[in-house]
Amino acid sequence: MYSKSIYKRQKQIIMKDQNVYHFKSDELEKSVSSINEEGIAFAEELAHDNAGLNLPKQDSPIKVFIGPLTAFYNKAIGKIQSVLSSALSKYDLEQAEQELREKESAAAKELQEVDNVIRLKVREKEKVEKKGTVPLQKAKRWRRLRPFNFCVILLDIGFSSTAFMQMGYSLLFSMAIAIGIGISIFLLSEHWPDILEKLKTWKQKLMLTIVLYIALTVVFYVIGYFRTTGLSTTSGIATSPWYFCILNLFFFTVVTAVVIINKPNRSERKKLDDYKTLLEEISEAEAKKNDINQGLSDARENFKDKKESREKVMLYAISLEALVVNYYESACQVYSTQNVQRRNDGLVPVMFSEDPPALTLYFTNLKN
């Protein structure tokens, strides 16, 4: 009768995880605590009533006389169930697990598709790089040399602006005209290979080049003439206009040669664009793969949180059931003690050496 086996089993469950999971309902705990005093008072009253009739008998079944106490504490167990079942229903693991499995299945298919795309794109990239059809080194070399061309044009702009100022133009106007000429020369040298590429025969290309140089010679000669005039007027130094003209033509030729040799042509730029597009597609596919993995990780984390939350409710409910079991066994002990003390026949019924009937523990049985 005084065995604490049920309570010990519940206590072991609680002590195992009490530092891991926490869930609390002050209102429910207050209600469960009030049961102890009510149960003890009920056990004493029941013991006195039975003792006045010298009951239970020596061989009376325990359920007959302890039954009212069992029913009283089962009612408390039922209250715990009714309150915490609603909290437990929020964490339906069966549905949550099904949703997680569906997400994992869908994610697995998407990852397989994305991995196939990445594998094919990477294979295509390696194939292109192995063949060397993409002028990557040429493109890098052109990016390094292009600022050099721009600096040469800036130098020419400085020479031209000085010449226009010698012609009597203002500094602002001279700079504007010099910059316009410099930009025109820069753009012409940049796109001259593309212009020549549009022509079909080498004769057409040669004739167009000759026409260009004749036009540039006229422009540079005129600018050189005013430079030499300015120099002879200010410093008395006589210089031929052809000196500046040839110097400008040399600058233009060098810049244009650098462009022709190092700048990727139209077909090469097309290959570079296709290669960049391929790299972007690989990058997008890898980003998509990361998003899928992150989404899957979030779904698993949410399921884990829901599982832990359910476990918190379960262990809290089990702890309350164990507390009620403790109260129940204490009440049974009070009943047996008070009954023996109040009896007139001096008997100690056999039932007092037996364990009381077990309470119907909903959450404990559910956990097990």
C-alpha positions as CSV (number, residue, x, y, z in Angstrom):
1,M,0.0,0.0,0.0
2,Y,2.9,2.4,0.7
3,S,4.8,1.5,-2.5
4,K,6.0,4.6,-4.5
5,S,6.7,2.6,-7.6
6,I,4.4,4.6,-9.9
7,Y,5.6,7.9,-8.6
8,K,9.3,6.8,-9.0
9,R,8.7,5.8,-12.6
10,Q,7.2,9.3,-13.4
11,K,10.0,11.0,-11.4
12,Q,12.6,9.2,-13.5
13,I,11.0,10.5,-16.7
14,I,10.9,14.0,-15.4
15,M,14.5,14.1,-14.1
16,K,15.8,12.8,-17.3
17,D,14.8,15.8,-19.4
18,Q,13.9,18.5,-16.9
19,N,16.9,20.6,-17.8
20,V,16.2,20.4,-21.5
21,Y,12.5,21.2,-21.9
22,H,10.4,23.8,-20.1
23,F,6.7,24.4,-20.4
24,K,4.6,26.0,-17.7
25,S,0.9,26.9,-16.9
26,D,0.6,28.7,-13.6
27,E,-3.2,28.4,-13.6
28,L,-3.1,24.6,-14.2
29,E,-0.3,24.2,-11.5
30,K,-2.4,26.1,-9.0
31,S,-5.4,23.9,-9.8
32,V,-3.3,20.7,-9.4
33,S,-1.8,22.0,-6.1
34,S,-5.3,22.6,-4.6
35,I,-6.1,19.0,-5.3
36,N,-3.6,17.9,-2.6
37,E,-5.5,19.5,0.3
38,E,-8.9,18.4,-1.1
39,G,-7.7,14.9,-1.6
40,I,-6.2,14.5,1.9
41,A,-9.4,15.9,3.4
42,F,-11.5,13.5,1.3
43,A,-9.2,10.5,2.3
44,E,-9.5,11.4,6.0
45,E,-13.3,11.7,5.7
46,L,-13.6,8.4,3.8
47,A,-11.3,6.6,6.3
48,H,-13.3,7.8,9.3
49,D,-16.6,6.8,7.7
50,N,-15.3,3.3,6.9
51,A,-13.6,2.9,10.3
52,G,-16.9,3.6,12.1
53,L,-18.2,0.5,10.4
54,N,-15.0,-1.5,10.9
55,L,-14.5,-1.5,7.1
56,P,-12.8,-2.6,5.1
57,K,-12.8,-6.3,6.1
58,Q,-9.7,-8.4,6.4
59,D,-10.1,-9.7,2.8
60,S,-12.0,-6.8,1.2
61,P,-10.9,-6.0,-2.4
62,I,-8.9,-2.8,-2.5
63,K,-10.7,-1.3,-5.4
64,V,-14.0,-1.1,-3.5
65,F,-12.7,1.2,-0.8
66,I,-9.9,3.0,-2.6
67,G,-12.1,3.5,-5.7
68,P,-13.5,6.9,-4.6
69,L,-10.0,8.2,-4.1
70,T,-8.9,6.8,-7.5
71,A,-11.9,8.5,-9.2
72,F,-11.1,11.8,-7.4
73,Y,-7.6,11.8,-8.7
74,N,-8.5,10.5,-12.1
75,K,-10.7,13.6,-12.4
76,A,-7.6,15.7,-11.7
77,I,-5.7,13.8,-14.4
78,G,-8.6,14.4,-16.8
79,K,-8.3,18.2,-16.1
80,I,-4.6,18.1,-17.1
81,Q,-5.5,16.2,-20.2
82,S,-8.3,18.7,-21.2
83,V,-6.1,21.7,-20.7
84,L,-2.8,20.5,-22.2
85,S,-4.3,18.4,-25.1
86,S,-5.2,21.7,-26.9
87,A,-1.7,22.9,-26.5
88,L,-0.4,19.5,-27.7
89,S,-2.7,19.6,-30.8
90,K,-0.8,22.7,-32.1
91,Y,2.2,20.5,-32.7
92,D,0.8,17.7,-34.9
93,L,4.0,15.9,-35.7
94,E,2.4,13.4,-38.1
95,Q,1.2,16.2,-40.3
96,A,4.4,18.2,-39.8
97,E,6.5,15.2,-40.7
98,Q,4.4,14.6,-43.8
99,E,4.9,18.2,-44.9
100,L,8.6,17.9,-44.3
101,R,8.8,14.7,-46.3
102,E,6.9,16.3,-49.2
103,K,9.3,19.3,-49.1
104,E,12.3,17.0,-49.0
105,S,11.0,15.0,-51.9
106,A,10.3,18.2,-54.0
107,A,13.7,19.6,-53.0
108,A,15.4,16.4,-54.0
109,K,13.9,16.6,-57.5
110,E,14.8,20.3,-57.8
111,L,18.3,19.7,-56.6
112,Q,18.7,16.9,-59.1
113,E,17.6,19.2,-61.9
114,V,19.8,22.0,-60.8
115,D,22.8,19.7,-60.4
116,N,22.2,18.4,-63.9
117,V,22.2,22.0,-65.2
118,I,25.3,22.9,-63.3
119,R,27.1,19.7,-64.5
120,L,26.3,20.4,-68.1
121,K,27.2,24.1,-67.9
122,V,30.5,23.4,-66.2
123,R,31.3,20.7,-68.7
124,E,30.5,23.2,-71.5
125,K,32.7,25.8,-69.8
126,E,35.6,23.4,-69.4
127,K,35.2,22.3,-73.0
128,V,35.3,25.9,-74.2
129,E,38.3,26.8,-72.0
130,K,40.2,23.6,-73.1
131,K,39.8,24.5,-76.8
132,G,40.9,28.0,-76.2
133,T,38.2,29.4,-78.5
134,V,37.4,32.2,-76.0
135,P,40.1,34.9,-76.1
136,L,40.3,35.4,-72.4
137,Q,43.9,36.4,-72.3
138,K,43.4,38.8,-75.1
139,A,40.5,40.4,-73.3
140,K,42.5,40.8,-70.1
141,R,45.4,42.3,-72.1
142,W,43.1,44.7,-73.8
143,R,41.6,45.9,-70.4
144,R,45.2,46.6,-69.3
145,L,46.2,48.5,-72.4
146,R,43.1,50.5,-73.0
147,P,44.0,53.2,-70.3
148,F,47.3,53.7,-72.2
149,N,45.4,54.7,-75.3
150,F,43.3,57.0,-73.3
151,C,46.4,58.7,-71.9
152,V,47.8,59.2,-75.3
153,I,44.6,60.9,-76.4
154,L,44.7,63.2,-73.4
155,L,48.2,64.2,-74.4
156,D,47.0,65.0,-77.9
157,I,44.1,67.0,-76.4
158,G,46.7,69.1,-74.5
159,F,48.6,69.8,-77.7
160,S,45.5,70.7,-79.7
161,S,44.1,73.0,-77.1
162,T,47.3,75.0,-77.1
163,A,47.2,75.4,-80.8
164,F,43.6,76.7,-80.8
165,M,44.5,79.2,-78.1
166,Q,47.3,80.4,-80.4
167,M,44.6,81.0,-83.0
168,G,43.0,83.5,-80.6
169,Y,40.3,81.4,-79.2
170,S,39.5,81.4,-75.5
171,L,40.7,78.7,-73.1
172,L,37.2,77.2,-72.7
173,F,36.5,77.2,-76.4
174,S,40.0,75.8,-77.2
175,M,39.5,73.0,-74.6
176,A,36.1,72.1,-76.0
177,I,37.3,71.8,-79.6
178,A,40.4,69.9,-78.5
179,I,38.4,67.5,-76.4
180,G,35.9,67.0,-79.3
181,I,38.8,66.2,-81.7
182,G,40.4,63.9,-79.1
183,I,37.3,62.0,-78.4
184,S,36.6,61.6,-82.1
185,I,40.1,60.2,-82.6
186,F,39.8,57.9,-79.6
187,L,36.4,56.5,-80.9
188,L,37.8,56.3,-84.4
189,S,40.8,54.3,-83.3
190,E,38.6,52.1,-81.0
191,H,36.1,51.2,-83.8
192,W,38.4,51.3,-86.8
193,P,39.0,47.5,-86.7
194,D,35.2,47.0,-86.7
195,I,34.8,49.4,-89.6
196,L,37.4,47.6,-91.6
197,E,35.8,44.2,-90.7
198,K,32.6,45.3,-92.5
199,L,34.5,45.7,-95.8
200,K,34.7,42.6,-97.9
201,T,38.0,43.0,-99.8
202,W,41.5,44.1,-98.7
203,K,41.5,46.7,-101.5
204,Q,38.4,48.4,-100.0
205,K,40.1,48.3,-96.6
206,L,43.3,49.8,-98.0
207,M,41.4,52.6,-99.9
208,L,39.4,53.6,-96.8
209,T,42.6,53.6,-94.7
210,I,44.3,55.9,-97.2
211,V,41.3,58.3,-97.2
212,L,41.4,58.4,-93.4
213,Y,45.0,59.2,-93.2
214,I,44.7,61.9,-95.8
215,A,41.9,63.5,-93.8
216,L,43.8,63.2,-90.6
217,T,46.9,64.6,-92.2
218,V,45.0,67.8,-93.2
219,V,43.6,68.2,-89.7
220,F,46.9,67.6,-88.0
221,Y,48.8,69.9,-90.4
222,V,46.4,72.8,-89.8
223,I,46.7,72.3,-86.0
224,G,50.5,72.0,-86.4
225,Y,50.7,75.2,-88.4
226,F,49.1,77.3,-85.7
227,R,51.3,75.6,-83.1
228,T,54.4,76.6,-85.0
229,T,53.1,80.1,-85.6
230,G,52.5,80.4,-81.8
231,L,56.0,79.2,-81.0
232,S,57.7,81.5,-83.5
233,T,55.7,84.5,-82.1
234,T,56.3,83.8,-78.4
235,S,59.8,82.3,-78.4
236,G,61.2,82.9,-81.8
237,I,61.6,79.2,-82.5
238,A,60.8,78.2,-86.1
239,T,59.4,74.7,-86.4
240,S,57.8,73.0,-89.4
241,P,54.1,72.1,-89.1
242,W,54.9,68.7,-90.4
243,Y,56.7,67.9,-87.2
244,F,53.5,68.2,-85.2
245,C,51.5,66.6,-88.0
246,I,53.7,63.5,-88.1
247,L,53.7,63.4,-84.3
248,N,49.9,63.3,-84.1
249,L,49.7,60.8,-86.9
250,F,52.2,58.7,-85.0
251,F,50.1,58.9,-81.8
252,F,47.0,57.9,-83.8
253,T,48.8,55.0,-85.5
254,V,50.2,53.7,-82.2
255,V,46.8,53.8,-80.6
256,T,45.1,52.2,-83.6
257,A,47.7,49.5,-83.8
258,V,47.2,48.7,-80.1
259,V,43.5,48.4,-80.7
260,I,43.9,46.2,-83.8
261,I,46.4,43.9,-82.2
262,N,44.8,43.6,-78.7
263,K,41.1,44.4,-78.9
264,P,38.9,41.3,-79.5
265,N,37.2,41.5,-82.8
266,R,33.4,41.1,-83.3
267,S,33.4,37.3,-83.4
268,E,35.7,37.1,-80.4
269,R,33.5,39.5,-78.4
270,K,30.5,37.3,-79.3
271,K,32.4,34.3,-77.8
272,L,33.3,36.4,-74.8
273,D,29.6,37.4,-74.3
274,D,28.5,33.8,-74.7
275,Y,31.2,32.7,-72.1
276,K,30.1,35.4,-69.7
277,T,26.5,34.3,-70.1
278,L,27.6,30.7,-69.4
279,L,29.3,31.9,-66.2
280,E,26.2,33.8,-65.2
281,E,24.0,30.8,-65.8
282,I,26.3,28.6,-63.6
283,S,26.3,31.3,-60.9
284,E,22.5,31.5,-61.0
285,A,22.1,27.7,-60.9
286,E,24.4,27.5,-57.9
287,A,22.5,30.4,-56.2
288,K,19.3,28.5,-56.8
289,K,20.8,25.3,-55.3
290,N,21.8,27.3,-52.2
291,D,18.3,28.6,-51.9
292,I,16.8,25.1,-52.2
293,N,19.2,23.8,-49.5
294,Q,18.5,26.8,-47.3
295,G,14.8,26.3,-47.7
296,L,15.1,22.6,-46.9
297,S,17.3,23.5,-43.8
298,D,14.7,25.9,-42.6
299,A,11.9,23.3,-43.0
300,R,13.9,20.8,-41.0
301,E,14.6,23.4,-38.4
302,N,11.0,24.3,-38.1
303,F,10.1,20.6,-37.7
304,K,12.7,20.2,-35.1
305,D,11.3,23.3,-33.2
306,K,7.8,21.9,-33.4
307,K,9.0,18.5,-32.2
308,E,10.8,20.1,-29.3
309,S,7.8,22.3,-28.4
310,R,5.6,19.2,-28.4
311,E,8.1,17.4,-26.2
312,K,8.0,20.4,-23.8
313,V,4.3,20.1,-23.5
314,M,4.5,16.3,-23.1
315,L,7.1,16.3,-20.4
316,Y,5.3,19.1,-18.5
317,A,2.1,17.1,-18.7
318,I,3.9,14.0,-17.5
319,S,5.4,16.0,-14.6
320,L,1.9,17.1,-13.5
321,E,0.5,13.6,-13.8
322,A,3.4,12.4,-11.7
323,L,2.6,15.1,-9.1
324,V,-1.0,13.9,-9.0
325,V,0.2,10.3,-8.6
326,N,2.2,11.5,-5.7
327,Y,-0.8,13.2,-4.2
328,Y,-2.9,10.1,-4.8
329,E,-0.5,7.7,-3.1
330,S,-0.1,10.2,-0.2
331,A,-3.9,10.3,0.2
332,C,-4.1,6.5,0.1
333,Q,-1.5,6.4,2.9
334,V,-3.6,8.9,4.9
335,Y,-6.6,6.7,4.3
336,S,-5.0,3.5,5.6
337,T,-3.4,5.2,8.6
338,Q,-6.5,7.0,9.7
339,N,-8.7,3.9,9.1
340,V,-6.5,1.7,11.2
341,Q,-6.3,4.3,14.0
342,R,-10.1,4.8,14.1
343,R,-11.2,1.1,13.9
344,N,-12.7,-0.6,16.9
345,D,-11.7,-4.2,15.9
346,G,-8.0,-3.6,15.7
347,L,-7.7,-5.3,12.3
348,V,-5.2,-4.3,9.6
349,P,-6.9,-5.3,6.3
350,V,-4.7,-7.1,3.8
351,M,-5.5,-4.5,1.2
352,F,-3.4,-1.9,3.1
353,S,-0.3,-3.9,2.1
354,E,-1.2,-3.7,-1.6
355,D,-0.5,-1.0,-4.1
356,P,-3.4,1.2,-4.8
357,P,-5.2,0.9,-8.2
358,A,-3.2,2.8,-10.9
359,L,-4.5,6.1,-12.2
360,T,-5.4,6.5,-15.8
361,L,-2.4,8.5,-17.0
362,Y,-3.0,9.9,-20.5
363,F,0.2,11.7,-21.3
364,T,2.5,9.2,-19.6
365,N,0.9,6.3,-21.6
366,L,1.0,8.4,-24.7
367,K,4.7,9.0,-24.2
368,N,5.5,5.4,-23.5
